[in-house]
Amino acid sequence: MKWDAWGDPALAKELSADIKGLLAAALGVTGDAAPGPSADEVVLHPSRISAEDLDALAGAVGEAHVSAADADRLPRAGGKSTPDLLRRRSCDPQDAPDAVVLPGTEQEVAAVLAVCAERRIAVVPFGGGTSVVGGLDPERGAFGSVVSLDLRRFDQLLDLDETSGEAVLGAGLTGPAAEALLAERGWELGHYPQSFRYATIGGFAATRSSGQDSAGYGRFDEMVRGLRAVTPAGVLDLGRAPASAAGPDLRQLFLGSEGTLGVITAVRLRVHPLPAVKAYEAWSFPDFATGTAALRAVEQQGTGPTVIRLSDEAETMINLAMTEQIGGAPAVTGCLAVTVFEGSAAQVAARQQLTRDVLLAAGGSSLGEGPAHAWEHGRFNAPYLRDSLLSAGALCETLETAASWSRLPALRTAVTEALTAALPGSLVLCHISHVYPTGASLYFTVVAALGEDPLARWGTAKRAAGDAILGAGGTISHHHAVGADHRPWMSDEIGELGVRVLRAVKAELDPAGILNPGKLIP
């Protein structure tokens, strides 16, 4: 990915005159933001790693797979949150890992960890670089230097058990690469988060990722049947059977561990045959409360959509403003919902009809296929819009949470009020992104003027939103993970005893504390 923006620079698009006019009217944004330095102009803090340490790392992985060059350090300087991108656009000297290491085997990973523990070097595991919560910040903690441990060489389909419907995938495979390897054999994983094009299998596991098809195929952690992780204390191979009563499930220690406990090298996953049929239908609801009740009815009755999501009134309006006409569909008023169905022709027909019956009874109006196709078409390109907004002088950031259905309305109100109070004049959009029988996830997008100090402005808003989330009974993160950004709320989320449990596990697996300092564990 581009070092100071999302994804492929060739896919970036300028805002239209109409959108710039909308920004001016709604936010008072009237000009372009000052451009940041080019990759050739950016200044990194000098590498702190010694020549002796580089030689020791080269002895573990080979000289060709170790680099302290700025050109290699810069792309691994952090993730892709809006604060990350604002820092990348600064002309001041920027932080970056002191070196990059690319192991190709578990033995090499173990050797790197041994070198780093002995020489007091912090290690940040790196996959696709898509973290939006500070999970990849090159923090040294108590150590003299920090290296980025890039897993891109773990890029193979290691096994496919077609009888059991399980595949073993290397942790460094990107979403598209994993799906392409499976599709050659007629199979699919079906995990499509917005970061899909760049994020990796190991990253999905380490952050408890959730994709757009979660209603049909589950979250990524539900797909995991086993995994291998290299820790400074040794290698763990976890998950022997589809289900087990052999004590607590140790896989759960690494699902969501964010590189703080070990380095995930391979994941065994539930996969399914490529679906024969895919059907789309969009819906309109008069208001968010009516649409929320409809989604709850669908999920609790188990009618079986692969995708189901709902935008509030503001998000529906903005989406329409961004697209002059959605697939030739009728104009959408109120709140837009999207449903997608996959499987055999008979399964799809049955599930779609069952879902249609529930949504009609709940007050929905069918809009046909057009808006649902349009949503899917632009699904992975939304982050490029954030880059364009930043360049136009507008702050755009997202955050997400989840709660039980009964708490969802108050949670949405609390977060919206906290954000609008912290960022007066901002636009706050919300949608239900993932549903469960007992609750759902709320995903917020905030757009405001950059102002004179956008990092400080967003920091104030983020703290207010985080406090509102915990106060209203939500989780501090549903699928973005904890990283450094959500770490201040972890004690409230899991309690002081829970924090001590995590610290005890880390002390056993990572006695020197080298793995991803400053993330997840308070």
C-alpha positions as CSV (number, residue, x, y, z in Angstrom):
1,M,0.0,0.0,0.0
2,K,0.9,3.6,-0.4
3,W,3.0,4.7,2.6
4,D,0.8,7.8,3.5
5,A,-2.6,6.7,2.2
6,W,-4.8,3.7,1.7
7,G,-4.2,1.0,-0.9
8,D,-3.2,1.5,-4.6
9,P,-2.5,5.1,-5.6
10,A,-4.0,4.3,-9.0
11,L,-7.4,3.8,-7.4
12,A,-7.5,7.1,-5.6
13,K,-10.1,9.6,-6.9
14,E,-10.6,13.3,-6.6
15,L,-13.7,14.6,-5.0
16,S,-16.3,16.0,-7.4
17,A,-17.3,19.6,-7.4
18,D,-20.7,18.6,-6.0
19,I,-19.1,16.8,-3.1
20,K,-16.7,19.7,-2.4
21,G,-19.8,21.9,-2.4
22,L,-21.5,19.6,0.1
23,L,-18.4,19.7,2.4
24,A,-18.3,23.5,2.2
25,A,-22.0,23.8,3.1
26,A,-22.1,21.2,5.8
27,L,-18.7,21.6,7.4
28,G,-17.3,24.9,6.3
29,V,-14.4,23.1,4.5
30,T,-13.5,25.4,1.6
31,G,-9.9,24.6,0.6
32,D,-7.4,21.8,0.1
33,A,-5.2,20.7,3.0
34,A,-1.5,21.4,2.7
35,P,0.1,18.4,1.0
36,G,2.5,16.3,3.0
37,P,6.1,15.3,2.0
38,S,6.7,12.8,-0.8
39,A,8.3,9.5,0.0
40,D,11.6,11.0,-1.1
41,E,11.2,14.0,1.2
42,V,9.9,12.4,4.4
43,V,12.4,12.3,7.3
44,L,12.5,9.3,9.6
45,H,14.2,9.3,13.0
46,P,17.5,7.5,12.5
47,S,17.6,3.8,13.1
48,R,18.7,2.9,16.6
49,I,19.7,-0.7,15.9
50,S,23.4,-1.5,16.1
51,A,25.4,-3.2,13.4
52,E,26.0,-6.1,15.8
53,D,22.2,-6.6,16.2
54,L,21.7,-6.5,12.4
55,D,24.4,-9.1,12.0
56,A,22.7,-11.3,14.6
57,L,19.3,-11.0,12.9
58,A,20.9,-11.7,9.5
59,G,22.3,-14.9,11.1
60,A,18.8,-15.9,11.9
61,V,17.1,-15.3,8.5
62,G,19.8,-14.5,6.0
63,E,21.3,-11.1,5.1
64,A,18.9,-10.7,2.2
65,H,15.9,-10.7,4.6
66,V,17.1,-7.9,7.0
67,S,17.1,-4.2,6.2
68,A,17.5,-1.0,8.1
69,A,17.0,1.1,4.9
70,D,14.5,4.0,5.2
71,A,12.8,2.8,2.1
72,D,11.9,-0.5,3.9
73,R,11.2,1.1,7.3
74,L,8.8,3.7,6.0
75,P,6.0,1.4,4.7
76,R,6.0,-0.3,8.1
77,A,5.9,2.9,10.2
78,G,2.3,2.3,11.4
79,G,-1.2,1.4,10.3
80,K,-3.9,3.2,8.4
81,S,-6.0,5.1,10.9
82,T,-6.7,8.7,10.2
83,P,-4.2,9.7,13.0
84,D,-1.7,7.5,11.3
85,L,-2.2,9.2,8.0
86,L,-2.1,12.7,9.5
87,R,1.3,11.8,11.1
88,R,2.5,10.5,7.7
89,R,1.6,13.9,6.2
90,S,3.7,15.8,8.7
91,C,7.0,17.4,7.6
92,D,8.5,16.7,11.1
93,P,10.7,13.6,11.6
94,Q,8.6,10.5,11.8
95,D,8.8,7.3,13.8
96,A,9.5,4.0,12.1
97,P,10.9,0.6,13.1
98,D,14.6,0.5,13.3
99,A,14.8,-2.5,11.0
100,V,12.7,-4.9,9.0
101,V,13.1,-8.7,9.3
102,L,11.4,-11.2,6.9
103,P,11.6,-14.8,8.2
104,G,10.5,-17.6,6.0
105,T,10.1,-20.6,8.4
106,E,8.9,-21.1,12.0
107,Q,12.5,-22.0,12.9
108,E,13.6,-18.6,11.6
109,V,10.8,-16.8,13.6
110,A,12.0,-18.6,16.7
111,A,15.6,-17.6,16.0
112,V,14.6,-14.0,15.5
113,L,12.7,-14.0,18.8
114,A,15.6,-15.5,20.6
115,V,18.0,-12.9,19.2
116,C,15.6,-10.1,20.2
117,A,15.0,-11.4,23.7
118,E,18.8,-11.7,24.2
119,R,19.6,-8.3,22.8
120,R,16.6,-6.4,24.2
121,I,15.0,-5.6,20.8
122,A,11.2,-5.1,20.6
123,V,9.3,-7.0,17.9
124,V,6.1,-5.8,16.1
125,P,4.6,-8.6,13.9
126,F,3.5,-7.2,10.6
127,G,1.0,-8.5,8.0
128,G,-0.9,-6.2,5.7
129,G,-0.4,-3.0,7.6
130,T,-4.1,-2.2,7.8
131,S,-4.5,-1.6,11.6
132,V,-6.7,1.4,12.4
133,V,-6.1,1.3,16.2
134,G,-2.4,1.8,16.6
135,G,-1.7,-1.9,16.6
136,L,1.5,-1.4,14.5
137,D,3.0,1.6,16.1
138,P,6.8,0.9,16.4
139,E,6.9,1.4,20.1
140,R,10.2,0.5,21.8
141,G,8.9,0.4,25.3
142,A,11.8,-0.4,27.6
143,F,14.0,-1.6,24.7
144,G,16.7,0.1,22.8
145,S,15.3,-0.6,19.3
146,V,12.3,-2.2,17.6
147,V,12.0,-4.3,14.5
148,S,9.1,-5.0,12.2
149,L,8.7,-8.8,11.7
150,D,7.1,-9.1,8.3
151,L,5.3,-12.4,7.6
152,R,4.8,-12.0,3.9
153,R,6.9,-15.1,3.1
154,F,4.3,-17.3,4.9
155,D,2.2,-17.2,1.8
156,Q,1.1,-20.7,0.9
157,L,-2.0,-22.9,1.0
158,L,-0.4,-25.6,3.2
159,D,-3.3,-28.1,3.1
160,L,-6.8,-28.6,2.0
161,D,-8.9,-31.3,3.5
162,E,-11.9,-31.5,1.2
163,T,-13.6,-34.3,3.2
164,S,-13.6,-32.2,6.4
165,G,-13.9,-28.8,4.7
166,E,-10.7,-27.4,6.3
167,A,-7.8,-25.5,4.9
168,V,-4.4,-24.6,6.4
169,L,-3.3,-21.2,5.3
170,G,0.0,-19.3,5.9
171,A,-0.3,-16.3,8.1
172,G,1.2,-14.0,5.5
173,L,-1.4,-14.7,2.8
174,T,-3.6,-11.7,1.9
175,G,-7.3,-12.1,1.6
176,P,-7.3,-12.1,-2.2
177,A,-4.3,-14.5,-2.4
178,A,-6.0,-16.9,0.0
179,E,-9.3,-16.9,-1.9
180,A,-7.5,-17.3,-5.2
181,L,-5.6,-20.4,-4.0
182,L,-8.8,-21.9,-2.6
183,A,-10.9,-21.0,-5.7
184,E,-8.5,-23.0,-7.8
185,R,-9.8,-26.1,-6.0
186,G,-13.4,-24.9,-5.9
187,W,-13.4,-23.7,-2.3
188,E,-13.9,-20.3,-0.5
189,L,-13.2,-19.0,2.9
190,G,-15.7,-16.2,2.6
191,H,-14.1,-13.6,4.9
192,Y,-14.4,-10.1,3.4
193,P,-13.7,-7.3,5.7
194,Q,-13.2,-3.8,4.3
195,S,-9.4,-4.4,4.6
196,F,-9.7,-7.6,2.5
197,R,-7.5,-6.6,-0.4
198,Y,-4.5,-6.0,1.9
199,A,-4.9,-7.6,5.3
200,T,-3.6,-11.1,6.0
201,I,-4.7,-14.4,7.4
202,G,-2.5,-14.0,10.5
203,G,-3.8,-10.4,11.0
204,F,-7.4,-11.6,10.7
205,A,-6.8,-14.1,13.5
206,A,-4.7,-11.7,15.7
207,T,-7.4,-9.0,15.6
208,R,-10.6,-11.1,15.7
209,S,-11.6,-9.7,12.4
210,S,-15.2,-9.7,11.1
211,G,-16.2,-9.5,7.5
212,Q,-19.3,-8.5,5.5
213,D,-20.5,-12.1,5.2
214,S,-20.4,-12.8,8.9
215,A,-24.2,-13.4,9.0
216,G,-23.7,-16.4,6.8
217,Y,-20.2,-17.7,7.5
218,G,-19.4,-16.2,10.9
219,R,-16.6,-14.0,12.2
220,F,-13.0,-15.0,11.4
221,D,-12.5,-16.4,14.9
222,E,-15.5,-18.7,14.4
223,M,-13.9,-20.1,11.2
224,V,-10.6,-21.0,13.1
225,R,-10.2,-24.7,13.8
226,G,-6.5,-24.6,14.7
227,L,-3.4,-22.4,14.6
228,R,0.3,-22.5,15.1
229,A,2.1,-19.7,17.0
230,V,5.8,-19.2,17.7
231,T,6.4,-17.6,21.1
232,P,9.7,-16.7,22.8
233,A,9.0,-19.7,25.1
234,G,8.3,-22.2,22.3
235,V,5.8,-23.3,19.6
236,L,2.2,-23.9,20.2
237,D,0.1,-26.1,17.9
238,L,-3.5,-25.6,19.0
239,G,-6.8,-27.2,17.9
240,R,-7.1,-31.0,17.5
241,A,-10.7,-31.6,16.8
242,P,-13.9,-29.8,15.8
243,A,-14.8,-29.5,19.5
244,S,-13.2,-30.5,22.7
245,A,-13.8,-30.5,26.4
246,A,-10.0,-30.8,27.2
247,G,-9.9,-27.7,29.4
248,P,-10.1,-24.1,28.3
249,D,-9.6,-23.5,24.6
250,L,-6.0,-22.1,24.3
251,R,-6.7,-21.0,20.7
252,Q,-8.6,-18.1,22.3
253,L,-5.4,-16.8,23.8
254,F,-4.1,-16.0,20.3
255,L,-7.3,-15.0,18.6
256,G,-7.3,-11.3,19.4
257,S,-3.8,-11.3,20.9
258,E,-2.5,-8.7,18.4
259,G,1.1,-10.0,18.4
260,T,1.6,-9.5,22.1
261,L,1.8,-13.2,23.0
262,G,3.4,-14.9,20.0
263,V,3.7,-14.8,16.2
264,I,0.9,-16.7,14.4
265,T,2.4,-18.6,11.4
266,A,-0.5,-20.7,10.1
267,V,-4.2,-21.0,10.6
268,R,-6.5,-24.0,10.0
269,L,-9.9,-22.7,8.9
270,R,-13.3,-23.9,8.0
271,V,-13.9,-23.5,4.3
272,H,-16.9,-24.2,2.0
273,P,-17.4,-24.9,-1.7
274,L,-17.8,-21.9,-3.9
275,P,-21.5,-20.9,-3.9
276,A,-23.4,-21.7,-7.1
277,V,-25.8,-18.8,-6.8
278,K,-25.7,-15.3,-5.3
279,A,-28.8,-13.1,-5.0
280,Y,-29.2,-9.5,-3.9
281,E,-32.0,-7.4,-2.5
282,A,-32.0,-3.9,-1.0
283,W,-34.7,-2.5,1.4
284,S,-35.9,0.8,2.7
285,F,-37.2,1.4,6.2
286,P,-38.9,4.6,7.4
287,D,-36.4,5.0,10.3
288,F,-33.5,3.4,12.0
289,A,-35.5,2.0,14.9
290,T,-37.9,0.2,12.4
291,G,-34.9,-1.2,10.4
292,T,-33.1,-2.3,13.6
293,A,-36.2,-4.3,14.7
294,A,-36.4,-5.9,11.3
295,L,-32.8,-7.0,11.3
296,R,-33.3,-8.4,14.8
297,A,-36.3,-10.4,13.6
298,V,-34.3,-11.8,10.7
299,E,-31.4,-12.9,12.8
300,Q,-33.5,-14.3,15.7
301,Q,-35.7,-16.3,13.2
302,G,-32.6,-17.6,11.4
303,T,-33.8,-17.0,7.8
304,G,-30.2,-17.3,6.6
305,P,-28.9,-14.2,4.6
306,T,-25.2,-14.2,4.0
307,V,-25.0,-10.4,4.3
308,I,-27.4,-8.1,6.2
309,R,-26.7,-4.5,7.2
310,L,-28.6,-1.3,7.8
311,S,-27.6,2.4,7.3
312,D,-29.2,5.1,9.3
313,E,-30.9,8.1,7.8
314,A,-27.7,10.3,7.6
315,E,-25.6,7.5,6.1
316,T,-28.3,6.7,3.6
317,M,-28.5,10.3,2.5
318,I,-24.7,10.8,2.2
319,N,-24.3,7.5,0.3
320,L,-26.9,8.8,-2.2
321,A,-25.1,12.1,-2.5
322,M,-21.9,10.3,-3.3
323,T,-23.6,8.4,-6.1
324,E,-26.0,10.2,-8.5
325,Q,-28.0,7.1,-9.1
326,I,-27.6,3.6,-7.6
327,G,-27.9,1.0,-10.3
328,G,-31.0,2.5,-11.8
329,A,-32.9,1.7,-8.5
330,P,-35.7,4.0,-7.2
331,A,-34.7,6.8,-4.8
332,V,-34.0,5.6,-1.3
333,T,-35.7,7.4,1.6
334,G,-35.3,6.7,5.2
335,C,-32.8,3.9,5.9
336,L,-31.2,1.6,3.4
337,A,-30.7,-2.1,4.2
338,V,-28.8,-4.6,2.1
339,T,-29.2,-8.4,1.9
340,V,-27.2,-10.9,0.0
341,F,-27.8,-14.7,-0.2
342,E,-25.4,-17.5,-1.3
343,G,-25.7,-21.2,-1.8
344,S,-27.5,-23.6,-4.2
345,A,-30.4,-22.2,-6.3
346,A,-32.9,-23.9,-4.0
347,Q,-31.2,-22.7,-0.8
348,V,-30.9,-19.1,-2.0
349,A,-34.5,-19.0,-3.2
350,A,-35.8,-20.3,0.1
351,R,-33.6,-18.1,2.3
352,Q,-34.4,-15.0,0.3
353,Q,-38.2,-15.6,0.5
354,L,-38.0,-16.3,4.2
355,T,-36.0,-13.1,4.8
356,R,-38.3,-11.1,2.5
357,D,-41.4,-12.2,4.4
358,V,-39.8,-11.0,7.7
359,L,-38.7,-7.7,6.3
360,L,-42.0,-6.9,4.7
361,A,-43.8,-7.8,7.9
362,A,-41.5,-5.5,9.8
363,G,-42.3,-2.5,7.6
364,G,-39.6,-2.7,4.9
365,S,-40.1,-1.9,1.2
366,S,-38.1,-3.8,-1.4
367,L,-35.9,-1.8,-3.7
368,G,-34.8,-4.7,-5.8
369,E,-31.2,-5.6,-6.6
370,G,-29.7,-2.3,-7.7
371,P,-28.7,-0.6,-4.4
372,A,-27.3,-3.9,-3.1
373,H,-25.1,-4.4,-6.2
374,A,-24.0,-0.8,-5.9
375,W,-23.0,-1.2,-2.2
376,E,-21.0,-4.3,-3.0
377,H,-19.3,-2.7,-6.0
378,G,-17.9,0.2,-3.9
379,R,-17.4,-1.9,-0.7
380,F,-13.6,-2.0,-0.8
381,N,-13.1,1.5,-2.2
382,A,-14.5,3.5,0.7
383,P,-11.1,4.1,2.4
384,Y,-10.0,5.9,-0.7
385,L,-12.7,8.5,0.0
386,R,-11.2,9.2,3.4
387,D,-7.9,10.0,1.8
388,S,-9.7,12.4,-0.6
389,L,-11.5,14.0,2.2
390,L,-8.3,14.6,4.1
391,S,-6.7,16.2,1.1
392,A,-9.8,18.5,0.8
393,G,-9.4,19.6,4.5
394,A,-11.9,17.3,6.1
395,L,-11.3,14.9,9.0
396,C,-12.9,11.5,8.4
397,E,-12.6,8.6,10.9
398,T,-14.5,5.5,11.9
399,L,-15.1,3.6,15.2
400,E,-17.2,0.6,16.1
401,T,-18.8,-1.2,19.0
402,A,-21.4,-3.8,19.8
403,A,-24.0,-4.4,22.4
404,S,-27.2,-6.4,23.1
405,W,-30.3,-5.4,21.1
406,S,-31.9,-3.9,24.2
407,R,-28.9,-1.6,24.7
408,L,-28.4,-0.7,21.1
409,P,-30.6,2.4,20.8
410,A,-29.1,4.1,24.0
411,L,-25.6,3.2,22.8
412,R,-26.1,4.8,19.4
413,T,-27.5,7.9,21.0
414,A,-24.7,8.1,23.6
415,V,-21.9,7.8,21.0
416,T,-23.5,10.2,18.5
417,E,-24.0,12.8,21.2
418,A,-20.4,12.4,22.5
419,L,-18.9,12.8,19.0
420,T,-21.1,15.8,18.0
421,A,-20.3,17.5,21.4
422,A,-16.6,17.0,20.9
423,L,-16.6,18.0,17.2
424,P,-19.3,20.7,16.8
425,G,-20.7,20.9,13.3
426,S,-19.6,17.3,12.4
427,L,-21.5,14.7,10.5
428,V,-22.0,11.4,12.4
429,L,-23.2,8.4,10.4
430,C,-24.0,5.0,11.7
431,H,-24.8,1.5,10.4
432,I,-25.4,-1.9,11.7
433,S,-22.6,-4.0,10.2
434,H,-22.9,-7.4,11.9
435,V,-25.8,-9.1,13.6
436,Y,-26.2,-11.9,16.2
437,P,-29.3,-13.4,17.9
438,T,-28.7,-11.3,21.0
439,G,-27.2,-8.1,19.6
440,A,-25.4,-6.3,16.9
441,S,-22.4,-4.1,16.0
442,L,-22.7,-0.3,15.4
443,Y,-20.2,1.2,13.0
444,F,-19.8,5.0,13.1
445,T,-18.2,7.4,10.6
446,V,-17.4,10.9,11.6
447,V,-16.7,13.8,9.2
448,A,-15.6,17.2,10.4
449,A,-13.3,20.1,9.5
450,L,-9.6,19.3,10.1
451,G,-9.1,22.5,12.1
452,E,-5.7,23.8,13.3
453,D,-4.8,20.6,15.2
454,P,-6.7,17.6,13.8
455,L,-4.8,15.1,15.9
456,A,-5.8,16.8,19.1
457,R,-9.4,17.3,17.9
458,W,-9.8,13.6,17.1
459,G,-8.1,12.6,20.3
460,T,-10.7,14.5,22.3
461,A,-13.5,13.0,20.3
462,K,-12.1,9.5,20.6
463,R,-11.8,9.7,24.4
464,A,-15.4,11.0,24.6
465,A,-16.7,8.3,22.3
466,G,-14.8,5.5,24.2
467,D,-16.2,6.7,27.5
468,A,-19.7,6.8,26.0
469,I,-19.3,3.3,24.7
470,L,-18.3,1.8,28.0
471,G,-20.9,3.9,29.9
472,A,-23.7,2.6,27.7
473,G,-22.8,-1.0,28.0
474,G,-20.9,-1.5,24.7
475,T,-17.6,-3.1,24.0
476,I,-14.6,-0.9,23.2
477,S,-14.1,-2.8,19.9
478,H,-16.2,-5.3,17.9
479,H,-13.7,-6.0,15.1
480,H,-11.0,-3.3,14.9
481,A,-9.2,-4.7,17.9
482,V,-7.5,-2.9,20.8
483,G,-4.0,-1.8,19.7
484,A,-2.7,1.3,21.5
485,D,-5.8,3.4,20.8
486,H,-8.3,1.3,22.8
487,R,-5.8,0.1,25.5
488,P,-6.9,2.9,28.0
489,W,-10.3,1.2,28.2
490,M,-9.2,-2.4,28.6
491,S,-9.3,-2.3,32.4
492,D,-12.9,-1.2,32.3
493,E,-13.7,-3.8,29.7
494,I,-12.3,-6.9,31.4
495,G,-11.6,-5.7,35.0
496,E,-8.4,-5.5,36.9
497,L,-8.4,-9.3,37.5
498,G,-8.7,-9.9,33.8
499,V,-5.8,-7.6,33.2
500,R,-3.7,-9.5,35.6
501,V,-4.6,-12.8,33.8
502,L,-3.4,-11.3,30.5
503,R,-0.2,-10.1,32.1
504,A,0.4,-13.5,33.6
505,V,0.0,-15.2,30.3
506,K,2.3,-12.8,28.6
507,A,4.9,-13.2,31.3
508,E,4.9,-17.0,30.7
509,L,5.0,-16.8,26.9
510,D,7.1,-13.7,26.5
511,P,9.3,-13.4,29.6
512,A,11.4,-10.5,28.2
513,G,8.3,-8.6,27.1
514,I,9.6,-8.0,23.6
515,L,6.4,-8.7,21.6
516,N,4.5,-5.5,20.5
517,P,5.0,-3.3,23.6
518,G,2.3,-0.8,24.4
519,K,-0.6,-2.7,22.8
520,L,-3.7,-4.5,24.1
521,I,-2.5,-5.2,27.7
522,P,-2.6,-2.3,30.1
